[in-house]
């Protein structure tokens, strides 16, 4: 027997639905029977369910007009009848711009202009209800819809990023230049005007460099860059017009007569002195110990920016901790380069955190030619040093000026001229040493030497016969000894064999004091104080192999590294010197400090930096 359970033919459309609306649709089933229904194939639109022969719920967002096809089976007294039905959801919404049209607040502190050489990261905002349905917005500038300022790009996600480039003006004298139509060499240099601020002459040293003429720096132009951005959700597109105002930093000077007040664009705190912008990340990563290391710290500093950038190590970090470079590294105040040799360290990873200040000096930079002679050796860590009396110049003129000492920049904050023999200069931060020393092992009172991390022979010469101060006592350095470490690998080295090994090594080399200690399981340190610098792993291997050991298999010498230097003193220590203590001389007697400069126009930025180095 055939039972008709549906009042609709197969493949029909039930209804057109609007997204975000609540519906209650009764299925077109026969009212003559008690019928149950269920979805057996396909799917209902998201947010809808079938219950009691009704499709109910709230229609969710869809990216575009979408047809949902599904099969519903109707049951009655063992009979069933299937229908394939459709529901159409009308859903695409136009993207809606959130960023206002017109001049964009893309500059620092949401100013409505940007300076040249400025780091830009600005997000254009738009919304689309269909994003909840998986829609994605794409931003782009269509053909003939304008361009961004040079150096900036627009990402598909709507971010305007980059470093803005200046728009330089052309020199007026270039209007007389051009290209001739004669073969090369037949006519003067394209009848253009040759610049005179280049080489003084064709003959070496016959004329002063540049004829003492100032370099002609091109002026920078201001320009509005109008452009239109289109945002698309894949179905519909919405276009909006914007403008970015690019301003040359030479426009923000006190001699500018073109700028007008109350325009809403410029503010009273505008300045042509550009705060350095760090482009080096804070985390400098990992570096290997016992290696030569060079790390570059960079800020935005192009040829078209005014001023000179200098770098300085700050005493403390933002968390109050001491700002300290890894041992062996020094900071160049001229180019921000960290360089040096990181000494050997045990098999651990250490983290160093330090803060570097970058300052830009512009305009009124003045070079001072006073030459100061250091009165006495000056230790690191102090912010004062003594100079000999200067009869030619007034040292008080240096107050408030910036001074370079050992390639590090300091500001003179005090000058004391009351002493008859010397003048005392106070600077704004502690002096850094020329050559840093770091204690390797704790030195006990009564011994006449201190073990320090490895240093170069040049650094040894620097400190030889000079005095260092520990716990308010002065000691003269009389000699240095270098201790070389060899790693011995053995599966079963008997500790009772160690004296025999030590005696064999001492007998072979004669001029060393050997010691062996365990490093870790199966690995031992053989330490030699080397004086000839000609010892080899093969020679030591031969000596070690000749010793009658409890275990017949000879140990294998696998590694040679400089472990520490021993610094001998002219007298015994009266107090204990703790491991990892740092010391050194910042200035030496009769050393000169002659190149100083000052600028009343400066701006600076400080960045904490951290670095890890491995053993």
C-alpha positions as MATLAB code, in Angstrom:
seq = 'XXXXXXXXXXXXXXXXXXXXXXXXXXXXXXXXXXXXXXXXXXXXXXXXXXXXXXXXXXXXXXXXXXXXXXXXXXXXXXXXXXXXXXXXXXXXXXXXXXXXXXXXXXXXXXXXXXXXXXXXXXXXXXXXXXXXXXXXXXXXXXXXXXXXXXXXXXXXXXXXXXXXXXXXXXXXXXXXXXXXXXXXXXXXXXXXXXXXXXXXXXXXXXXXXXXXXXXXXXXXXXXXXXXXXXXXXXXXXXXXXXXXXXXXXXXXXXXXXXXXXXXXXXXXXXXXXXXXXXXXXXXXXXXXXXXXXXXXXXXXXXXXXXXXXXXXXXXXXXXXXXXXXXXXXXXXXXXXXXXXXXXXXXXXXXXXXXXXXXXXXXXXXXXXXXXXXXXXXXXXXXXXXXXXXXXXXXXXXXXXXXXXXXXXXXXXXXXXXXXXXXXXXXXXXXXXXXXXXXXXXXXXXXXXXXXXXXXXXXXXXXXXXXXXXXXXXXXXXXXXXXXXXXXXXXXXXXXXXXXXXXXXXXXXXXXXXXXXXXXXXXXXXXXXXXXXXXXXXXXXXXXXXXXXXXXXXXXXXXXXXXXXXXXXXXXXXXXXXXXXXXXXXXXXXXXXXXXXXXXXXXXXXXXXXXXXXXX';
ca = [
       0.000    0.000    0.000;
       1.372    3.388   -0.940;
       1.189    6.130    1.691;
       1.669    9.775    0.715;
       3.464   11.409    3.687;
       4.594   14.662    1.983;
       2.688   17.558    0.463;
       5.686   18.679   -1.612;
       7.531   17.136   -4.501;
      11.189   16.168   -4.440;
      13.930   18.832   -4.823;
      11.832   21.817   -3.810;
      13.020   24.962   -2.012;
      11.444   25.328    1.413;
      12.276   28.983    2.070;
      14.774   31.805    1.622;
      16.347   32.731    4.966;
      18.143   35.872    6.148;
      21.217   35.391    8.371;
      20.942   36.416   12.028;
      17.146   35.918   12.018;
      15.118   33.467   14.138;
      12.876   31.097   12.157;
      10.202   28.470   12.795;
       9.378   26.558    9.574;
       6.751   23.784    9.584;
       7.615   20.896    7.277;
       5.032   20.276    4.489;
       4.048   16.786    5.694;
       0.531   15.261    5.524;
      -1.715   16.190    8.437;
      -3.687   12.942    8.006;
      -1.056   10.838    9.748;
       1.031   10.887   12.883;
       4.457   11.463   11.261;
       8.016   11.556   12.648;
      10.867   13.105   10.655;
      14.672   13.121   10.715;
      17.553   14.380    8.555;
      19.310   11.406    6.963;
      21.664   13.174    4.536;
      23.114   16.614    3.935;
      22.972   19.316    6.594;
      20.723   22.111    7.771;
      22.060   25.684    7.811;
      24.261   26.376   10.887;
      22.172   27.290   13.920;
      19.045   25.348   12.862;
      17.634   22.052   14.176;
      14.728   19.718   13.241;
      12.284   18.879   16.028;
       8.584   17.909   15.967;
       8.448   18.392   12.204;
       9.651   21.982   12.551;
      12.971   23.571   11.569;
      13.770   26.152   14.253;
      16.691   28.274   15.460;
      18.704   31.378   14.535;
      20.366   31.449   11.143;
      24.106   32.066   11.508;
      26.394   34.133    9.307;
      27.452   32.831    5.912;
      30.160   34.181    3.655;
      27.965   34.268    0.550;
      24.477   33.256   -0.637;
      24.429   29.562    0.060;
      22.042   26.729   -0.780;
      21.813   23.993    1.874;
      20.569   20.686    0.409;
      19.469   17.912    2.736;
      17.253   14.773    2.800;
      14.491   14.334    5.388;
      12.806   10.968    5.984;
       9.180   10.826    7.189;
       7.974    7.762    9.162;
       4.462    6.411    9.790;
       3.445    2.905   10.965;
       6.410    1.196    9.338;
       6.183    3.237    6.163;
       8.731    5.959    5.247;
       9.012    8.559    2.511;
      12.134   10.656    1.701;
      12.328   14.167    0.279;
      15.339   16.151   -0.897;
      14.735   19.788    0.114;
      16.635   23.082   -0.081;
      17.007   26.096    2.216;
      18.660   29.218    0.795;
      20.514   31.560    3.224;
      21.020   35.082    1.911;
      24.059   36.360    3.719;
      26.933   38.291    2.216;
      27.476   41.604    4.036;
      29.555   44.432    2.734;
      32.741   45.131    4.731;
      32.407   48.198    6.943;
      35.334   50.586    7.329;
      36.287   51.522   10.915;
      39.224   53.789   10.024;
      38.025   57.297    9.177;
      38.686   58.598    5.678;
      41.084   61.462    5.057;
      44.338   62.284    6.839;
      45.611   59.260    8.764;
      46.996   59.581   12.339;
      49.889   57.383   11.348;
      52.690   59.280   13.107;
      54.072   58.915   16.608;
      51.478   59.619   19.323;
      48.764   59.546   16.614;
      49.970   62.702   14.909;
      48.556   63.406   11.446;
      51.939   63.428    9.744;
      55.041   61.278    9.551;
      58.670   62.337    9.392;
      61.165   60.896    6.974;
      63.176   57.917    8.273;
      60.412   57.085   10.732;
      59.458   53.515   11.603;
      55.779   53.092   10.708;
      53.375   50.353   11.780;
      49.742   51.404   11.337;
      46.716   49.129   11.144;
      43.755   49.979    8.914;
      40.538   48.700   10.475;
      37.453   47.253    8.805;
      34.739   44.885   10.008;
      32.504   42.316    8.405;
      29.834   40.251   10.197;
      30.717   37.366    7.895;
      34.098   36.976    9.612;
      32.324   34.741   12.129;
      31.496   32.421    9.231;
      35.135   32.132    8.204;
      35.260   35.162    5.947;
      38.620   36.910    5.554;
      39.211   40.531    4.602;
      41.904   41.553    2.173;
      43.241   45.102    1.774;
      44.901   46.375   -1.372;
      45.522   49.506   -3.425;
      44.058   49.090   -6.887;
      45.662   50.368  -10.064;
      45.485   54.161  -10.432;
      44.395   54.515   -6.790;
      47.531   56.323   -5.662;
      50.712   55.240   -3.891;
      52.062   55.158   -0.361;
      55.055   57.277    0.639;
      58.329   55.632   -0.476;
      59.518   52.977    1.922;
      56.023   51.990    3.101;
      54.003   48.956    2.058;
      50.451   47.763    2.641;
      50.007   44.139    3.675;
      46.904   42.095    2.740;
      45.957   42.300    6.433;
      45.756   46.104    6.248;
      49.027   47.016    8.010;
      51.008   49.962    6.664;
      54.623   49.231    7.580;
      58.139   50.297    6.753;
      60.619   53.122    7.187;
      59.574   56.284    5.378;
      62.080   57.685    2.929;
      62.609   61.430    2.438;
      61.617   63.264   -0.700;
      64.744   65.259   -1.561;
      64.655   68.474   -3.539;
      66.770   68.942   -6.658;
      69.590   71.452   -6.562;
      68.753   74.574   -8.540;
      72.111   74.560  -10.311;
      71.258   71.231  -11.937;
      68.903   73.045  -14.303;
      71.964   73.933  -16.416;
      73.040   70.308  -16.887;
      72.063   67.955  -19.668;
      73.372   65.489  -22.235;
      75.053   66.485  -25.462;
      74.718   64.712  -28.806;
      78.416   64.379  -29.515;
      80.575   61.251  -29.123;
      81.980   60.637  -25.697;
      85.056   62.746  -25.004;
      84.515   65.278  -27.818;
      82.807   67.845  -25.636;
      83.233   69.006  -22.045;
      81.457   66.986  -19.393;
      77.934   67.296  -20.869;
      78.354   71.076  -20.414;
      77.173   70.617  -16.822;
      78.624   72.483  -13.885;
      81.228   70.486  -11.998;
      80.826   70.544   -8.219;
      83.734   72.006   -6.309;
      83.062   70.270   -3.009;
      84.800   67.081   -4.039;
      88.500   66.445   -4.437;
      90.476   69.647   -4.167;
      92.460   68.922   -7.316;
      93.492   66.162   -9.683;
      96.984   66.141   -8.161;
      97.583   64.626   -4.779;
      97.738   67.155   -1.940;
      98.205   70.177   -4.203;
      94.959   71.716   -2.890;
      93.151   71.503    0.449;
      90.382   68.935    0.625;
      87.084   70.305   -0.740;
      88.602   73.792   -0.948;
      87.260   74.080    2.626;
      83.744   74.348    1.211;
      80.754   73.064    3.179;
      78.910   70.052    1.888;
      75.624   70.975    0.230;
      72.927   68.895    1.972;
      69.724   68.646   -0.111;
      66.576   69.999    1.456;
      63.629   67.737    2.073;
      60.189   68.346    0.620;
      56.811   67.890    2.311;
      54.129   66.061    0.382;
      50.615   64.708    0.801;
      50.265   61.172   -0.538;
      46.596   60.497   -1.382;
      45.609   56.909   -2.027;
      42.561   54.659   -1.884;
      42.432   51.290   -0.162;
      39.931   48.639   -1.186;
      38.835   46.034    1.317;
      37.286   42.851   -0.027;
      35.663   39.843    1.588;
      35.848   37.836   -1.632;
      32.316   38.804   -2.677;
      31.998   42.529   -2.247;
      34.493   45.373   -2.185;
      34.422   48.739   -0.409;
      36.823   51.539   -1.330;
      37.919   54.386    0.958;
      40.313   57.279    0.328;
      43.104   58.233    2.728;
      46.054   60.627    2.853;
      49.447   60.389    4.531;
      51.349   63.631    5.091;
      55.136   63.140    4.811;
      57.189   65.934    6.404;
      60.964   66.437    6.248;
      62.524   66.801    9.684;
      64.239   70.025    8.590;
      60.728   71.548    8.452;
      60.417   71.339   12.249;
      63.001   73.982   13.058;
      62.644   77.331   14.793;
      63.551   79.267   11.633;
      60.550   77.896    9.750;
      58.201   80.691    8.660;
      55.782   78.486    6.713;
      54.252   76.471    9.535;
      50.922   77.721   10.828;
      49.417   77.241   14.257;
      45.983   75.754   14.974;
      46.004   73.489   11.941;
      45.534   70.397   14.084;
      48.504   68.750   12.383;
      51.562   70.024   14.254;
      51.978   70.294   18.011;
      54.218   72.334   20.282;
      56.387   69.334   21.186;
      57.491   68.696   17.594;
      61.235   68.662   17.039;
      63.663   67.975   14.227;
      65.923   66.085   16.634;
      65.121   62.471   15.937;
      64.957   60.066   18.831;
      66.947   56.967   17.814;
      64.695   54.019   17.020;
      66.060   50.602   17.906;
      65.836   47.956   15.196;
      67.907   45.362   17.081;
      65.662   43.047   19.137;
      66.049   42.992   22.909;
      66.988   39.313   23.051;
      70.372   38.860   21.382;
      70.159   35.084   21.571;
      72.956   32.674   22.418;
      76.707   33.059   21.965;
      79.499   30.539   22.482;
      81.963   31.116   25.301;
      85.704   30.918   24.596;
      85.112   32.604   21.226;
      85.659   35.904   19.472;
      82.283   37.641   19.314;
      80.891   40.633   17.407;
      77.319   41.815   17.970;
      75.847   44.827   16.188;
      73.348   47.062   17.985;
      71.517   49.120   15.369;
      69.162   52.071   15.300;
      67.636   53.780   12.290;
      70.461   56.058   11.139;
      70.386   56.798    7.419;
      72.444   59.324    5.479;
      69.542   61.773    5.366;
      69.120   62.011    9.147;
      70.716   64.907   10.953;
      73.131   64.417   13.789;
      75.467   61.794   15.173;
      74.413   58.763   17.199;
      76.473   57.581   20.161;
      75.982   54.586   22.440;
      76.475   54.276   26.194;
      76.118   51.435   28.693;
      73.682   52.390   31.459;
      74.558   51.460   35.055;
      71.252   49.763   35.937;
      68.506   47.937   34.062;
      64.809   48.783   34.164;
      64.268   46.157   36.877;
      66.918   47.677   39.138;
      69.538   45.004   38.453;
      73.124   45.860   37.563;
      73.701   46.396   33.843;
      76.704   44.205   33.006;
      78.185   43.054   29.720;
      79.457   39.487   29.344;
      83.146   39.306   30.333;
      85.473   40.141   27.492;
      82.977   42.294   25.528;
      83.206   46.059   25.145;
      80.711   48.521   23.677;
      81.826   50.981   21.020;
      80.235   54.351   21.639;
      80.595   55.277   17.959;
      78.821   52.437   16.161;
      77.141   50.392   18.923;
      79.291   47.347   18.212;
      79.836   44.789   20.980;
      83.123   43.013   20.387;
      85.752   41.023   22.213;
      86.659   37.530   23.301;
      84.295   35.794   25.704;
      86.490   33.645   27.948;
      86.066   29.999   28.821;
      83.349   29.156   31.333;
      82.194   25.881   32.913;
      79.538   23.726   31.268;
      76.589   25.952   32.111;
      74.571   28.618   30.330;
      74.691   32.127   31.816;
      72.370   35.013   31.008;
      73.571   38.617   30.990;
      71.210   41.574   30.975;
      72.425   45.075   30.193;
      70.945   48.367   29.067;
      72.313   50.505   26.247;
      71.420   54.155   25.696;
      71.514   55.581   22.157;
      71.733   59.390   21.904;
      71.587   61.649   18.868;
      73.532   64.901   18.808;
      72.274   67.521   16.366;
      73.052   71.047   15.315;
      75.113   72.677   17.993;
      77.764   69.995   18.331;
      80.945   71.804   19.381;
      84.382   70.209   19.488;
      86.653   71.252   22.333;
      90.409   70.968   21.965;
      91.433   70.830   25.631;
      93.942   68.091   26.381;
      93.842   66.628   29.888;
      96.563   64.458   31.421;
      95.455   61.853   33.946;
      97.066   62.505   37.336;
      97.030   58.913   38.662;
      95.850   55.425   37.779;
      92.076   55.209   38.166;
      90.175   52.035   38.945;
      86.941   51.012   37.248;
      83.606   51.555   38.969;
      84.265   55.135   40.117;
      82.715   58.258   38.639;
      85.637   60.587   39.407;
      89.164   60.899   38.068;
      92.022   63.333   38.618;
      93.794   65.332   35.918;
      96.892   67.449   36.079;
      96.520   71.200   36.426;
      95.842   72.834   33.080;
      97.362   76.296   32.766;
      96.345   76.877   29.156;
      92.585   76.314   29.468;
      89.967   76.667   32.157;
      88.801   73.185   33.139;
      85.567   74.716   34.452;
      84.569   75.259   30.820;
      84.058   71.493   30.561;
      81.214   71.476   33.070;
      78.063   70.112   31.437;
      79.922   68.898   28.373;
      80.117   65.376   27.010;
      83.466   63.620   26.996;
      84.781   60.419   25.461;
      86.954   58.285   27.740;
      88.226   54.974   26.331;
      85.640   55.332   23.513;
      82.779   55.558   26.007;
      80.639   58.670   26.348;
      80.179   60.427   29.696;
      78.798   63.770   30.779;
      80.855   65.981   33.102;
      78.628   66.941   36.043;
      81.257   68.361   38.407;
      84.713   69.973   38.369;
      86.780   70.557   41.533;
      89.859   72.797   41.161;
      90.620   73.383   44.864;
      93.636   71.054   45.025;
      96.995   72.600   44.162;
      98.330   69.531   42.323;
      95.375   68.272   40.333;
      91.774   68.945   39.252;
      89.043   66.401   39.937;
      86.380   65.692   37.316;
      83.060   64.027   38.189;
      81.096   62.249   35.461;
      77.505   60.989   35.309;
      78.282   57.244   35.472;
      80.994   54.871   36.592;
      84.102   54.594   34.449;
      84.460   51.456   32.379;
      87.903   49.844   32.244;
      90.069   49.657   29.181;
      91.008   46.086   30.057;
      88.666   44.151   32.377;
      89.848   41.409   34.726;
      87.532   38.806   36.290;
      88.510   36.503   39.155;
      88.344   32.825   38.125;
      88.751   31.144   41.532;
      88.280   32.591   45.001;
      91.688   33.794   46.234;
      92.367   33.265   49.925;
      94.334   35.511   52.237;
      98.023   34.599   52.549;
      98.557   33.661   48.881;
     100.452   35.936   46.521;
      98.496   35.275   43.346;
      94.978   35.559   41.925;
      93.568   33.280   39.218;
      91.703   35.276   36.568;
      89.839   34.378   33.388;
      92.121   34.079   30.323;
      93.436   37.345   28.922;
      95.596   38.185   25.929;
      99.343   38.788   26.110;
      98.663   42.402   25.189;
      96.402   42.751   28.196;
      99.084   41.141   30.376;
     101.521   43.830   29.262;
      98.916   46.459   30.073;
      98.722   45.431   33.741;
     102.289   44.270   34.329;
     104.014   46.335   37.064;
     100.842   48.307   37.724;
      98.923   48.387   40.990;
      95.427   47.071   41.619;
      93.331   47.694   44.707;
      91.505   44.903   46.566;
      89.660   45.586   49.822;
      91.410   48.966   50.164;
      94.874   47.381   49.832;
      97.161   47.996   46.874;
      99.079   45.185   45.152;
     101.515   45.413   42.248;
     101.271   42.841   39.455;
     104.696   41.213   39.016;
     104.084   38.280   36.671;
     101.463   36.355   34.708;
     101.240   32.605   34.147;
      98.889   30.890   31.696;
      97.289   27.618   32.706;
      96.292   25.317   29.872;
      93.657   22.628   30.428;
      93.585   19.244   28.697;
      90.559   16.983   28.920;
      91.425   13.338   29.616;
      88.798   10.732   28.848;
      88.985    7.370   30.548;
      86.397    4.676   31.229;
      88.131    3.549   34.423;
      90.866    5.901   35.620;
      91.834    4.840   39.155;
      92.214    7.898   41.462;
      95.281    6.220   42.985;
      97.015    6.623   39.610;
      96.698   10.413   39.654;
     100.018   11.065   41.545;
     101.873    8.933   39.003;
     100.314   10.875   36.129;
     101.185   14.208   37.733;
     104.789   13.162   38.378;
     105.174   11.915   34.807;
     103.918   15.199   33.354;
     106.141   17.277   35.648;
     109.135   15.156   34.757;
     108.483   15.567   31.032;
     107.886   19.300   30.986;
     109.876   20.448   33.993;
     108.661   24.052   33.807;
     105.044   23.397   34.705;
     103.035   22.665   37.795;
     100.582   19.922   36.855;
      97.302   19.090   38.581;
      94.504   16.653   37.776;
      90.920   16.912   38.998;
      87.679   15.184   38.064;
      85.292   17.131   35.908;
      82.495   14.621   35.601;
      82.066   10.870   35.148;
      84.887    9.462   32.955;
      86.290   12.955   32.265;
      89.208   14.602   34.067;
      90.991   17.949   33.844;
      94.768   17.961   33.480;
      95.929   21.524   34.234;
      99.379   22.761   33.124;
     100.973   26.150   33.675;
     102.478   26.706   30.267;
     105.525   28.907   29.771;
     106.872   27.757   26.407;
     103.557   27.706   24.482;
     104.914   24.715   22.491;
     103.218   21.826   24.305;
     100.996   19.600   22.204;
      98.235   17.092   22.815;
     100.366   14.389   21.172;
     103.251   15.041   23.577;
     101.023   14.818   26.625;
      99.292   11.746   25.224;
     102.677   10.053   24.946;
     103.596   10.897   28.535;
     100.261    9.761   29.931;
     100.422    6.545   27.936;
     103.848    5.689   29.346;
     102.645    5.620   32.948;
     101.868    2.197   34.367;
      98.174    2.503   35.205;
      95.908    0.140   37.088;
      93.792   -0.033   33.944;
      96.015   -1.026   31.041;
      94.051    1.096   28.560;
      95.703    4.509   28.341;
      93.468    7.593   28.810;
      92.679    9.621   25.696;
      93.601   13.325   25.690;
      90.887   15.010   23.644;
      90.877   18.768   24.258;
      93.120   21.723   25.061;
      91.705   25.063   26.217;
      93.009   28.096   28.097;
      91.426   27.759   31.497;
      92.772   30.692   33.498;
      95.692   33.068   33.974;
      97.543   33.297   37.277;
      98.376   36.880   38.246;
     101.263   37.041   40.735;
     101.423   39.933   43.213;
     104.282   41.648   45.051;
     102.858   40.661   48.459;
     100.464   38.209   50.055;
      96.755   38.951   50.106;
      95.403   40.180   53.437;
      91.765   39.440   52.578;
      89.809   36.933   50.523;
      88.980   37.868   46.899;
      85.725   36.238   45.799;
      85.207   34.366   42.555;
      83.770   36.357   39.582;
      84.744   39.697   41.080;
      85.666   42.188   38.377;
      88.433   44.720   38.547;
      90.618   46.767   36.270;
      92.036   50.171   35.477;
      89.896   52.773   33.733;
      92.616   55.393   33.265;
      96.402   55.356   33.510;
      98.776   58.010   34.734;
      99.713   60.508   31.993;
      97.022   59.129   29.688;
      95.387   61.912   27.692;
      91.723   62.784   27.368;
      91.591   65.363   24.610;
      88.590   64.879   22.327;
      85.448   66.163   23.947;
      82.260   67.587   22.479;
      79.015   69.035   23.689;
      75.560   69.487   22.198;
      72.632   71.378   23.621;
      70.320   69.571   21.172;
      70.078   65.879   22.014;
      67.533   63.138   22.183;
      68.084   59.579   23.319;
      66.406   56.252   23.885;
      67.361   53.400   26.204;
      66.844   49.716   25.535;
      67.426   46.814   27.944;
      69.159   43.962   26.174;
      69.874   40.403   27.230;
      72.288   37.852   25.884;
      73.000   34.227   26.758;
      76.208   32.436   26.001;
      76.906   28.733   26.182;
      79.915   26.907   27.503;
];
